[in-house]
Amino acid sequence: MNNFAIFISSNKNYLPFFNSLLNSLDAHNINVDVFLIHDGIDEKYLSSLNIFDFPINVIPIERSDFNIDPANEHNNNLYMKQTRFKYIREYGTSYKAICMLDADMFVTTPNFMNLFNLVNDTNLMIGCNERFKWTFDKRFTYKDKPLFENSIKAKKFHCSVPIIFDLNKWLDVFDFYNKIAFNTFEEKKNGEIKPAGDIYCWNISVYKNNRQNDLILFPMETMTQVHYTNLFPWSNIKKIGKEWWTVNGDEVFTIHGRVGKKSWYDGHLNNLEKNKEKYSEKYFNQIKNIAINTLRQIQKEWYYLNFSHKLNLYNFLPIDDYWETLK
């Protein structure tokens, strides 16, 4: 058993992304134990995972492991995100440091291993900064009771992946998260009551346990690139040789997104077009060219990982005409 482990939750619909993630770990020599917490992934694929040098532990999600009121049934993506914490709590304490990754991420550098070493034997957690800072107040309820009596501005609001930490030092946060995950709701501004998402439940637990100052948050573009970060010349990422860097000179550790979908590419450019009026025509064209170059580099990397490294995605899925344009 290794000292470190990575936990990933996935279902069969995320196979094109999870496969690139596994290949990226192999390509960058990330030698850790890997746990695949899965719902319905085909046995043919699971039986092929021994191709990798690192051990992969396959943990099927059992719905009987969770006491969920049918009236509170979550959509499948949210269900997958929230169930993983229970299994990570069960298996993660055997390691000196662990990492949580989403299935639609891939690693970009061998230096990702440094993050495990940084948190080893500490109370600290490395995470990814979230640009939006939520306010927690009485709108968030657990079993119909407010979680916060007073309003709290979550200045350390962060993404729930990736996070790298020693689980034994964060059991308070994990246990509270697992307690509230399926019974916490948010009242929207229009009065609608909806289940609180994974990222909100996680940050609520961090703040309820007063652990926010144990966080070390990296810039968003170095780990998740959400909110269309790649669109902007001041935060885009690019590949230089074999390395990925932000325009500000920060090392990129992971890339996040359903890169193999045409909607991923189109969504970025559509968002850019919606904000076209904010820029002069000349400056807008420069921004668009930067964004297209970044998106194409990411697509090319995703294609290489899936079809030119160790575990070929086409062994399990038919040839896709769109994927073939990404070479």
Residue frames as qw, qx, qy, qz and C-alpha x, y, z in Angstrom:
[[0.000, 0.887, 0.462, 0.000, 0.00, 0.00, 0.00],
 [0.376, 0.484, -0.022, 0.790, 1.23, 3.49, -0.85],
 [0.208, -0.290, -0.475, 0.805, 1.28, 6.39, 1.60],
 [0.247, 0.313, -0.011, -0.917, -1.00, 8.41, -0.66],
 [0.308, 0.378, 0.865, 0.115, -4.27, 7.77, -2.47],
 [0.219, 0.083, -0.251, -0.939, -6.56, 9.41, -5.03],
 [0.314, 0.389, 0.817, -0.287, -10.34, 8.96, -4.87],
 [0.203, 0.111, -0.451, -0.862, -12.50, 9.33, -7.97],
 [0.469, 0.348, 0.699, -0.413, -16.26, 8.89, -8.31],
 [0.217, 0.283, -0.552, -0.753, -17.72, 8.02, -11.69],
 [0.737, 0.282, 0.532, -0.309, -20.53, 6.36, -13.59],
 [0.671, 0.199, 0.598, 0.390, -20.52, 4.86, -17.08],
 [0.347, 0.893, 0.271, 0.094, -21.45, 8.17, -18.71],
 [0.132, -0.941, 0.289, 0.115, -18.13, 9.67, -17.63],
 [0.904, -0.066, 0.307, 0.290, -15.97, 6.90, -19.08],
 [0.616, 0.642, 0.068, 0.451, -14.43, 9.13, -21.82],
 [0.065, -0.877, 0.239, -0.412, -13.22, 11.52, -19.13],
 [0.759, -0.556, 0.329, -0.085, -12.28, 9.08, -16.42],
 [0.928, 0.184, 0.144, 0.290, -10.20, 7.11, -18.92],
 [0.428, 0.734, -0.146, 0.506, -8.12, 10.18, -19.76],
 [0.430, -0.794, 0.284, -0.320, -7.63, 10.80, -16.04],
 [0.914, -0.287, 0.273, 0.092, -6.22, 7.34, -15.43],
 [0.792, 0.417, 0.080, 0.439, -3.92, 7.64, -18.41],
 [0.111, 0.867, -0.177, 0.453, -2.74, 11.04, -17.18],
 [0.669, -0.666, 0.308, -0.118, -1.78, 9.58, -13.81],
 [0.919, -0.004, 0.273, 0.284, 0.25, 6.95, -15.60],
 [0.576, 0.689, 0.047, 0.439, 1.79, 9.41, -18.06],
 [0.010, -0.827, 0.268, -0.495, 3.03, 11.64, -15.23],
 [0.555, 0.118, -0.731, 0.379, 4.15, 8.83, -12.89],
 [0.450, -0.464, 0.255, -0.719, 1.65, 9.64, -10.15],
 [0.523, 0.039, -0.848, 0.079, 2.33, 6.53, -8.12],
 [0.366, -0.184, 0.505, -0.760, -0.48, 6.41, -5.57],
 [0.167, 0.289, 0.939, -0.079, -3.28, 4.02, -4.71],
 [0.296, -0.048, -0.304, -0.904, -6.38, 4.86, -6.76],
 [0.253, 0.317, 0.838, -0.364, -9.95, 4.25, -5.63],
 [0.227, -0.121, -0.530, -0.808, -12.68, 4.20, -8.25],
 [0.284, 0.301, 0.704, -0.578, -16.04, 4.67, -6.57],
 [0.154, 0.076, -0.625, -0.761, -18.45, 3.78, -9.34],
 [0.573, 0.312, 0.522, -0.550, -22.05, 3.29, -10.33],
 [0.781, 0.486, 0.332, -0.208, -22.61, 0.94, -13.27],
 [0.172, 0.718, -0.581, -0.342, -19.25, 1.00, -15.07],
 [0.903, 0.251, -0.253, -0.239, -18.97, -1.97, -17.41],
 [0.842, -0.418, 0.327, 0.099, -17.09, -5.02, -16.14],
 [0.813, 0.427, 0.102, 0.382, -15.11, -5.21, -19.37],
 [0.191, 0.836, -0.195, 0.477, -13.59, -1.84, -18.58],
 [0.579, -0.717, 0.305, -0.239, -13.02, -2.59, -14.91],
 [0.948, -0.132, 0.243, 0.160, -11.21, -5.84, -15.74],
 [0.687, 0.572, 0.000, 0.448, -8.78, -3.91, -17.97],
 [0.187, -0.951, 0.131, -0.209, -7.53, -1.60, -15.23],
 [0.820, -0.447, 0.246, 0.259, -4.68, -3.92, -14.29],
 [0.688, 0.572, 0.071, 0.441, -2.82, -2.48, -17.28],
 [0.014, -0.889, 0.204, -0.409, -1.61, 0.30, -14.99],
 [0.531, 0.234, -0.654, 0.486, 1.33, -0.06, -12.60],
 [0.187, -0.223, 0.495, -0.819, -0.50, 1.65, -9.75],
 [0.006, -0.288, -0.948, 0.138, -3.22, -0.29, -7.88],
 [0.361, -0.194, -0.207, -0.889, -6.85, 0.59, -8.62],
 [0.082, 0.191, 0.885, -0.416, -9.40, -0.36, -6.00],
 [0.279, -0.278, -0.552, -0.735, -12.92, -0.64, -7.40],
 [0.090, 0.219, 0.722, -0.650, -15.70, 0.28, -4.96],
 [0.113, -0.450, -0.692, -0.553, -19.28, -0.10, -6.28],
 [0.258, -0.155, 0.264, -0.916, -21.82, 2.37, -4.94],
 [0.206, -0.353, -0.913, -0.007, -24.62, 0.60, -3.11],
 [0.262, -0.510, -0.177, -0.800, -27.76, 2.67, -2.70],
 [0.730, -0.518, -0.441, -0.072, -28.63, 0.61, 0.36],
 [0.592, -0.078, -0.354, 0.720, -25.61, 2.24, 2.06],
 [0.024, 0.119, -0.067, 0.990, -27.50, 5.54, 2.20],
 [0.009, 0.568, 0.764, -0.307, -30.62, 6.45, 4.10],
 [0.005, 0.031, -0.248, -0.968, -32.19, 8.89, 1.65],
 [0.399, 0.475, 0.550, -0.560, -35.78, 10.02, 1.94],
 [0.449, 0.389, 0.679, 0.432, -37.38, 9.36, -1.50],
 [0.108, 0.935, 0.334, -0.046, -38.85, 12.84, -1.31],
 [0.205, -0.878, 0.279, 0.330, -35.31, 14.22, -1.21],
 [0.844, 0.143, 0.391, 0.337, -33.98, 12.17, -4.12],
 [0.096, -0.739, 0.289, 0.600, -31.15, 14.05, -5.83],
 [0.726, 0.626, -0.198, -0.207, -30.29, 14.04, -9.50],
 [0.978, 0.016, -0.057, 0.201, -27.73, 11.44, -10.47],
 [0.513, 0.566, -0.271, 0.586, -24.72, 13.76, -10.81],
 [0.295, -0.669, 0.329, -0.598, -25.31, 15.27, -7.37],
 [0.933, -0.302, 0.073, -0.185, -25.93, 11.81, -5.94],
 [0.876, 0.252, -0.196, 0.362, -22.58, 10.61, -7.30],
 [0.242, 0.636, -0.328, 0.656, -20.76, 13.59, -5.84],
 [0.473, -0.592, 0.297, -0.581, -22.28, 13.29, -2.39],
 [0.975, -0.191, -0.045, -0.107, -22.06, 9.53, -1.96],
 [0.711, 0.439, -0.400, 0.377, -18.30, 9.49, -2.48],
 [0.116, -0.668, 0.451, -0.581, -17.63, 11.14, 0.87],
 [0.851, -0.355, 0.215, -0.322, -18.98, 8.15, 2.76],
 [0.970, 0.152, -0.055, 0.180, -16.65, 5.72, 1.00],
 [0.411, 0.643, -0.351, 0.543, -13.69, 8.06, 1.24],
 [0.462, -0.641, 0.356, -0.499, -14.33, 8.29, 4.99],
 [0.965, -0.180, 0.140, -0.129, -14.20, 4.49, 5.16],
 [0.916, 0.204, 0.031, 0.345, -11.02, 3.89, 3.17],
 [0.355, 0.815, -0.131, 0.438, -9.08, 7.16, 3.33],
 [0.497, -0.815, 0.245, -0.170, -7.88, 7.03, 6.93],
 [0.937, -0.131, 0.182, 0.267, -5.30, 4.37, 6.03],
 [0.638, 0.493, 0.088, 0.585, -3.23, 6.95, 4.14],
 [0.427, -0.364, -0.182, 0.808, -0.98, 9.82, 5.14],
 [0.191, 0.446, -0.046, -0.873, -2.59, 12.06, 2.53],
 [0.437, 0.420, 0.781, 0.152, -5.36, 11.67, -0.01],
 [0.082, 0.224, -0.263, -0.935, -6.76, 13.60, -2.94],
 [0.486, 0.532, 0.646, -0.252, -10.29, 13.92, -4.32],
 [0.012, -0.230, 0.516, 0.825, -10.65, 14.37, -8.08],
 [0.683, 0.406, 0.228, -0.563, -13.72, 14.60, -10.29],
 [0.775, 0.164, 0.581, 0.188, -14.02, 12.05, -13.08],
 [0.546, 0.765, 0.228, 0.254, -13.78, 14.78, -15.74],
 [0.179, -0.918, 0.328, 0.131, -10.30, 15.95, -14.78],
 [0.924, 0.192, -0.122, 0.308, -6.83, 14.98, -15.85],
 [0.567, -0.702, 0.134, 0.409, -3.40, 15.63, -14.32],
 [0.538, 0.836, -0.053, 0.090, -0.87, 17.69, -16.26],
 [0.215, 0.759, -0.532, 0.307, 2.42, 17.38, -14.37],
 [0.721, -0.056, -0.631, 0.282, 4.51, 14.94, -12.30],
 [0.119, 0.251, -0.436, 0.856, 4.74, 17.78, -9.77],
 [0.640, -0.438, -0.264, -0.573, 1.21, 16.93, -8.71],
 [0.785, -0.202, -0.532, 0.245, 2.92, 14.53, -6.28],
 [0.280, 0.242, -0.375, 0.850, 4.44, 17.52, -4.48],
 [0.448, -0.456, -0.061, -0.766, 1.00, 18.49, -3.19],
 [0.858, -0.336, -0.383, -0.064, 0.73, 15.26, -1.19],
 [0.665, 0.008, -0.393, 0.636, 4.11, 15.89, 0.38],
 [0.017, 0.428, -0.119, 0.896, 3.16, 19.44, 1.30],
 [0.616, -0.469, -0.033, -0.632, 0.17, 18.40, 3.43],
 [0.800, -0.072, -0.580, 0.137, 1.74, 15.25, 4.88],
 [0.542, -0.279, -0.532, 0.589, 1.90, 15.44, 8.70],
 [0.011, -0.044, 0.115, -0.992, 0.01, 18.75, 8.78],
 [0.247, 0.506, 0.692, -0.452, -3.53, 19.94, 9.51],
 [0.185, 0.506, -0.201, -0.818, -3.61, 21.79, 6.20],
 [0.636, 0.444, 0.630, 0.036, -5.62, 21.19, 3.07],
 [0.100, -0.275, 0.456, 0.841, -4.63, 22.28, -0.43],
 [0.422, 0.590, 0.676, -0.127, -7.58, 23.28, -2.55],
 [0.300, 0.306, 0.468, 0.773, -8.70, 25.46, -5.43],
 [0.064, 0.312, 0.272, -0.908, -10.01, 28.97, -4.98],
 [0.197, 0.627, 0.729, 0.193, -13.58, 29.65, -6.07],
 [0.168, 0.276, 0.127, 0.938, -14.06, 33.13, -7.54],
 [0.446, -0.567, -0.279, -0.633, -17.57, 33.49, -6.12],
 [0.150, 0.111, -0.750, 0.635, -17.75, 33.83, -2.34],
 [0.431, -0.506, -0.655, -0.361, -21.07, 32.57, -1.01],
 [0.245, -0.378, 0.427, -0.784, -22.81, 33.88, 2.07],
 [0.394, -0.245, -0.885, 0.045, -24.16, 31.29, 4.51],
 [0.288, -0.175, 0.301, -0.892, -27.24, 32.29, 6.48],
 [0.522, 0.089, 0.668, -0.524, -30.67, 31.03, 7.52],
 [0.687, 0.412, -0.256, -0.541, -31.53, 30.15, 3.92],
 [0.499, 0.292, -0.816, -0.009, -29.50, 26.97, 4.38],
 [0.700, -0.358, 0.301, -0.540, -31.36, 24.43, 6.50],
 [0.270, 0.199, -0.942, 0.024, -30.71, 20.92, 7.76],
 [0.228, -0.398, -0.885, 0.076, -33.88, 18.96, 8.54],
 [0.121, -0.803, -0.453, -0.367, -35.85, 22.22, 8.43],
 [0.483, -0.809, -0.112, 0.316, -33.57, 23.99, 10.94],
 [0.322, 0.918, -0.214, 0.089, -31.19, 26.81, 9.97],
 [0.873, 0.038, -0.188, 0.448, -27.55, 25.82, 9.82],
 [0.389, 0.133, -0.170, 0.896, -26.43, 29.40, 10.50],
 [0.151, -0.777, -0.527, 0.309, -28.09, 31.82, 12.89],
 [0.050, -0.834, 0.097, 0.541, -25.92, 34.68, 11.69],
 [0.706, 0.708, -0.021, -0.006, -24.81, 35.56, 8.19],
 [0.615, -0.513, 0.435, 0.411, -21.25, 34.45, 7.34],
 [0.534, 0.770, -0.266, -0.226, -19.37, 35.56, 4.25],
 [0.926, -0.135, 0.287, 0.206, -17.37, 32.48, 3.19],
 [0.155, 0.890, -0.356, -0.238, -14.18, 34.23, 2.08],
 [0.204, -0.434, 0.860, 0.175, -12.42, 30.87, 1.80],
 [0.816, 0.335, 0.308, -0.356, -15.20, 29.38, -0.34],
 [0.034, -0.523, 0.771, 0.363, -13.46, 26.82, -2.55],
 [0.736, 0.194, -0.491, -0.424, -14.08, 24.00, -4.97],
 [0.836, -0.347, 0.360, -0.228, -14.54, 20.52, -3.52],
 [0.881, 0.060, 0.308, 0.354, -12.06, 19.15, -6.08],
 [0.761, 0.037, -0.594, 0.259, -9.23, 18.90, -6.14],
 [0.450, -0.786, 0.271, -0.327, -8.54, 18.83, -2.44],
 [0.723, 0.241, -0.576, 0.295, -5.41, 17.22, -0.98],
 [0.406, -0.630, 0.338, -0.569, -5.19, 16.54, 2.75],
 [0.173, 0.113, -0.937, 0.281, -4.69, 14.04, 5.56],
 [0.526, -0.437, -0.521, -0.510, -8.18, 12.66, 6.17],
 [0.594, -0.366, -0.618, 0.362, -7.34, 11.78, 9.77],
 [0.221, -0.198, -0.242, 0.924, -6.91, 15.52, 10.41],
 [0.294, -0.006, -0.229, -0.928, -10.22, 16.37, 8.68],
 [0.168, -0.285, -0.943, -0.022, -12.61, 13.81, 10.11],
 [0.089, 0.475, 0.504, -0.716, -14.64, 16.55, 11.80],
 [0.317, 0.411, -0.247, -0.819, -15.43, 18.10, 8.42],
 [0.296, 0.071, -0.865, -0.399, -16.06, 14.76, 6.71],
 [0.081, -0.311, -0.908, 0.270, -18.35, 13.47, 9.42],
 [0.212, 0.514, 0.345, -0.756, -20.43, 16.63, 9.46],
 [0.318, 0.323, -0.510, -0.731, -20.64, 16.61, 5.66],
 [0.252, -0.068, -0.943, -0.208, -21.86, 13.01, 5.64],
 [0.043, 0.401, 0.745, -0.532, -24.42, 13.92, 8.26],
 [0.254, 0.597, 0.233, -0.725, -25.96, 16.82, 6.34],
 [0.104, -0.210, 0.659, 0.715, -25.32, 15.97, 2.67],
 [0.096, -0.300, -0.837, -0.447, -28.71, 14.49, 1.79],
 [0.216, -0.718, -0.652, 0.112, -30.82, 16.61, 4.10],
 [0.225, -0.499, -0.064, 0.834, -29.56, 20.15, 3.52],
 [0.337, 0.696, 0.565, 0.287, -31.59, 22.59, 1.45],
 [0.228, -0.176, 0.033, 0.957, -31.22, 26.12, 0.18],
 [0.259, 0.776, 0.520, -0.244, -34.00, 28.65, -0.25],
 [0.441, 0.269, 0.360, 0.777, -33.47, 30.46, -3.53],
 [0.001, 0.137, 0.094, -0.986, -34.26, 34.15, -4.00],
 [0.437, -0.138, -0.458, -0.762, -37.52, 33.22, -5.75],
 [0.659, -0.280, 0.364, -0.596, -38.58, 31.17, -2.71],
 [0.889, 0.173, -0.386, -0.174, -37.88, 27.80, -4.33],
 [0.621, -0.575, 0.523, -0.104, -36.40, 25.17, -2.01],
 [0.803, 0.458, -0.379, -0.049, -33.70, 23.03, -3.58],
 [0.910, -0.300, -0.035, 0.283, -31.14, 20.49, -2.31],
 [0.148, -0.900, 0.349, 0.214, -27.86, 22.18, -1.47],
 [0.780, 0.538, -0.320, 0.022, -25.15, 21.19, -3.92],
 [0.899, -0.081, -0.222, 0.369, -21.99, 19.29, -3.17],
 [0.439, 0.382, -0.201, 0.788, -19.75, 22.36, -3.10],
 [0.339, -0.630, 0.047, -0.697, -22.10, 24.16, -0.71],
 [0.880, -0.441, -0.137, -0.116, -22.43, 21.24, 1.70],
 [0.805, 0.078, -0.237, 0.538, -18.66, 20.86, 1.72],
 [0.217, 0.452, -0.182, 0.846, -17.98, 24.53, 2.45],
 [0.590, -0.615, -0.080, -0.517, -20.76, 24.62, 5.05],
 [0.916, -0.318, -0.202, 0.140, -19.02, 21.79, 6.87],
 [0.600, 0.257, -0.220, 0.725, -15.65, 23.55, 6.69],
 [0.077, -0.530, 0.111, -0.837, -17.12, 26.70, 8.22],
 [0.747, -0.530, -0.161, -0.368, -19.26, 24.92, 10.81],
 [0.902, -0.267, -0.150, 0.304, -16.09, 23.22, 12.04],
 [0.162, -0.960, 0.169, 0.153, -14.07, 26.45, 11.87],
 [0.788, -0.154, 0.411, 0.432, -11.46, 24.93, 9.56],
 [0.508, 0.843, 0.159, 0.081, -11.39, 27.66, 6.90],
 [0.030, -0.923, 0.384, 0.026, -8.01, 28.97, 8.03],
 [0.648, -0.320, 0.666, 0.182, -6.44, 25.55, 7.50],
 [0.735, 0.574, 0.353, 0.076, -7.00, 25.93, 3.76],
 [0.254, -0.495, 0.428, 0.712, -4.29, 26.78, 1.25],
 [0.619, 0.628, 0.436, -0.179, -6.08, 27.78, -1.94],
 [0.428, -0.122, 0.530, 0.722, -4.44, 27.78, -5.36],
 [0.299, 0.357, -0.170, -0.868, -5.66, 30.01, -8.22],
 [0.765, 0.311, 0.391, -0.406, -8.70, 28.60, -10.00],
 [0.662, 0.644, -0.288, -0.252, -6.98, 28.38, -13.38],
 [0.068, 0.548, -0.832, 0.060, -4.27, 26.08, -11.99],
 [0.211, -0.053, 0.945, -0.246, -6.77, 23.36, -11.03],
 [0.394, 0.446, 0.772, -0.224, -10.32, 23.69, -12.35],
 [0.073, -0.038, 0.463, 0.883, -10.69, 26.50, -14.91],
 [0.078, 0.626, 0.775, -0.035, -14.41, 26.88, -14.17],
 [0.094, 0.848, 0.251, -0.456, -16.45, 30.01, -14.99],
 [0.666, 0.697, 0.147, 0.221, -14.85, 29.97, -18.46],
 [0.461, -0.758, 0.224, 0.403, -11.47, 30.96, -17.06],
 [0.632, -0.012, 0.526, 0.569, -9.84, 29.93, -20.34],
 [0.356, 0.807, 0.419, 0.217, -11.61, 32.73, -22.17],
 [0.110, -0.993, -0.006, 0.034, -9.65, 35.57, -20.70],
 [0.628, 0.598, -0.324, 0.379, -6.11, 36.69, -21.57],
 [0.142, -0.675, 0.502, -0.522, -5.33, 37.37, -17.90],
 [0.639, -0.314, 0.601, -0.363, -6.21, 33.85, -16.71],
 [0.896, 0.317, -0.188, -0.248, -5.95, 31.47, -19.63],
 [0.688, -0.433, 0.561, 0.157, -3.67, 28.45, -19.62],
 [0.672, 0.642, -0.312, -0.199, -1.41, 27.10, -22.32],
 [0.941, -0.157, 0.200, 0.222, 0.96, 24.25, -23.00],
 [0.186, 0.880, -0.433, -0.070, 4.60, 25.20, -23.47],
 [0.202, 0.417, -0.886, 0.017, 6.59, 22.19, -24.59],
 [0.482, -0.210, -0.850, -0.033, 5.40, 19.41, -22.29],
 [0.196, -0.274, -0.618, 0.710, 4.35, 21.74, -19.47],
 [0.096, -0.745, -0.544, -0.374, 1.15, 23.63, -18.71],
 [0.296, -0.192, -0.315, 0.881, 1.27, 27.16, -17.32],
 [0.105, 0.861, 0.464, -0.182, -1.08, 30.06, -16.76],
 [0.402, 0.767, 0.082, 0.494, -0.42, 33.35, -18.51],
 [0.322, -0.893, 0.186, -0.252, 0.67, 34.66, -15.07],
 [0.339, 0.559, -0.722, 0.227, 3.35, 31.99, -14.77],
 [0.617, -0.310, 0.568, -0.448, 1.57, 29.67, -12.34],
 [0.055, 0.175, -0.963, -0.195, 2.01, 25.93, -12.83],
 [0.739, -0.042, -0.145, -0.656, -1.14, 24.07, -13.88],
 [0.278, -0.270, 0.895, -0.222, -1.71, 20.82, -11.98],
 [0.343, 0.325, 0.881, -0.019, -5.04, 19.60, -13.35],
 [0.234, 0.024, -0.380, -0.895, -7.46, 20.43, -16.16],
 [0.271, 0.301, 0.799, -0.446, -11.18, 20.10, -15.47],
 [0.494, 0.412, -0.041, -0.764, -14.06, 19.76, -17.91],
 [0.771, 0.252, 0.582, -0.052, -15.89, 17.39, -20.24],
 [0.064, -0.587, 0.471, 0.655, -13.41, 18.10, -22.99],
 [0.220, 0.025, 0.889, 0.400, -14.61, 15.36, -25.34],
 [0.256, 0.688, 0.664, -0.143, -18.01, 17.00, -25.78],
 [0.303, 0.461, 0.332, 0.766, -18.54, 19.52, -28.55],
 [0.292, -0.862, -0.338, -0.239, -20.72, 21.46, -26.10],
 [0.636, -0.567, -0.064, 0.520, -17.62, 22.03, -23.94],
 [0.429, 0.011, 0.300, 0.852, -15.87, 23.86, -26.77],
 [0.008, -0.595, -0.493, -0.634, -18.99, 25.63, -28.03],
 [0.438, -0.791, -0.419, 0.085, -20.02, 26.67, -24.53],
 [0.515, -0.436, -0.002, 0.738, -16.77, 28.54, -24.01],
 [0.225, 0.099, 0.390, 0.887, -17.03, 30.46, -27.26],
 [0.183, -0.677, -0.594, -0.394, -20.74, 31.13, -26.88],
 [0.460, -0.745, -0.323, 0.360, -20.07, 32.68, -23.49],
 [0.416, -0.254, 0.182, 0.854, -17.39, 34.83, -25.06],
 [0.072, 0.387, 0.546, 0.740, -19.75, 36.03, -27.79],
 [0.300, -0.769, -0.561, -0.053, -22.36, 36.99, -25.18],
 [0.423, -0.765, -0.103, 0.474, -19.88, 39.42, -23.66],
 [0.611, 0.344, 0.298, 0.647, -18.56, 40.76, -26.96],
 [0.048, 0.889, 0.223, 0.397, -19.88, 44.27, -26.38],
 [0.591, -0.773, -0.001, 0.232, -17.53, 44.70, -23.41],
 [0.602, -0.340, 0.386, 0.611, -14.50, 44.87, -25.69],
 [0.296, 0.671, -0.315, -0.603, -13.35, 46.76, -28.75],
 [0.908, 0.365, -0.047, -0.201, -13.50, 44.68, -31.93],
 [0.483, 0.623, -0.586, 0.189, -9.72, 44.44, -32.14],
 [0.217, -0.435, 0.746, -0.456, -9.34, 43.39, -28.50],
 [0.832, 0.023, 0.338, -0.439, -12.23, 40.92, -28.77],
 [0.846, 0.447, -0.276, -0.086, -10.63, 39.18, -31.73],
 [0.236, 0.566, -0.713, 0.339, -7.38, 38.88, -29.78],
 [0.511, -0.258, 0.632, -0.523, -9.21, 37.38, -26.80],
 [0.902, 0.212, 0.110, -0.360, -11.09, 34.95, -29.04],
 [0.684, 0.532, -0.495, 0.057, -7.90, 33.77, -30.72],
 [0.041, -0.475, 0.759, -0.444, -6.26, 33.20, -27.34],
 [0.697, -0.084, 0.485, -0.522, -9.30, 31.25, -26.13],
 [0.892, 0.356, -0.127, -0.247, -9.46, 29.08, -29.27],
 [0.460, 0.558, -0.662, 0.196, -5.76, 28.26, -29.01],
 [0.278, -0.348, 0.736, -0.509, -6.16, 27.23, -25.37],
 [0.813, 0.084, 0.314, -0.484, -9.25, 25.11, -26.04],
 [0.812, 0.462, -0.332, -0.126, -7.57, 23.35, -28.95],
 [0.216, 0.524, -0.761, 0.315, -4.50, 22.56, -26.85],
 [0.505, -0.195, 0.652, -0.530, -6.68, 21.05, -24.13],
 [0.880, 0.265, 0.077, -0.387, -8.64, 18.99, -26.66],
 [0.637, 0.544, -0.546, 0.022, -5.45, 17.69, -28.22],
 [0.059, -0.426, 0.796, -0.427, -4.12, 16.68, -24.81],
 [0.707, -0.007, 0.467, -0.531, -7.39, 14.90, -23.98],
 [0.861, 0.403, -0.181, -0.253, -7.27, 13.01, -27.29],
 [0.397, 0.547, -0.713, 0.186, -3.67, 11.96, -26.75],
 [0.307, -0.312, 0.752, -0.494, -4.38, 10.63, -23.27],
 [0.782, 0.126, 0.369, -0.486, -7.41, 8.63, -24.39],
 [0.884, 0.441, 0.068, -0.139, -6.10, 7.18, -27.64],
 [0.599, 0.648, -0.409, 0.232, -2.30, 7.34, -27.68],
 [0.215, -0.597, 0.665, -0.392, -1.34, 6.33, -24.18],
 [0.103, -0.212, 0.961, -0.145, -1.88, 3.05, -22.32],
 [0.299, 0.369, 0.849, -0.232, -5.62, 2.34, -22.08],
 [0.039, -0.044, -0.510, -0.858, -7.30, 3.10, -25.41],
 [0.439, 0.219, 0.406, -0.771, -10.86, 4.34, -25.07],
 [0.623, 0.296, -0.403, -0.602, -11.81, 2.78, -28.40],
 [0.206, 0.095, -0.971, 0.075, -11.41, -0.64, -26.81],
 [0.045, 0.345, 0.809, -0.473, -14.69, 0.09, -25.03],
 [0.334, 0.689, 0.316, -0.561, -16.56, 2.68, -27.11],
 [0.674, 0.533, 0.421, 0.290, -17.17, 3.04, -30.86],
 [0.417, 0.040, 0.175, 0.891, -15.16, 5.47, -32.95],
 [0.049, 0.826, 0.423, -0.369, -16.57, 8.96, -32.58],
 [0.520, 0.629, 0.260, 0.516, -16.35, 11.31, -35.58],
 [0.124, -0.963, 0.023, -0.239, -16.08, 14.40, -33.38],
 [0.710, -0.613, 0.267, 0.222, -13.29, 12.95, -31.27],
 [0.785, 0.157, 0.331, 0.500, -11.31, 12.28, -34.43],
 [0.285, 0.848, 0.113, 0.433, -11.28, 16.02, -35.19],
 [0.449, -0.885, 0.110, -0.057, -9.42, 16.68, -31.94],
 [0.910, -0.003, 0.009, 0.415, -6.14, 15.00, -32.87]]
